[in-house]
């Protein structure tokens, strides 16, 4: 069953991780797991200083600088009961660095949701605007 836009947004807001897909100039789709928070219009994805990485200028950021389109895919899987299967795909657009007020609000939401982020160890927060959502559920 196809989800309405409101149902898709509600599921997006109720979850906290998915697969972020950006476009790499040579490889094409670049998919990475990502934590996030979402409101009705925006998905906020942190670039943190917690997890080990060679640079805070991540490939996903470089991809967005070159092509601002992205997709976030979340899904629920139940191996034993396929009537519980569902997925949501949010098509996103990055408009460059967000304002300080917007970033502060996103940082507060992330810190509230994830204990690891209570000290707000962010190098940046990517704010991607939701352009469309689609989704499907096995259950009505």
Secondary structure, DSSP 8 states (H G I E B T S, - for coil): -B--HHHHHHHHHH--EEEEEEEETTTEEEEEEEE-EE-SSEEEEEEESSS--S-SS-HHHHHHHH--EEEEEEEE--SS-GGG-EEEEEEEEE-SS--HHHHHHHHHHHHHH-GGGTT--EEEEEEEEEEEEEEEES--
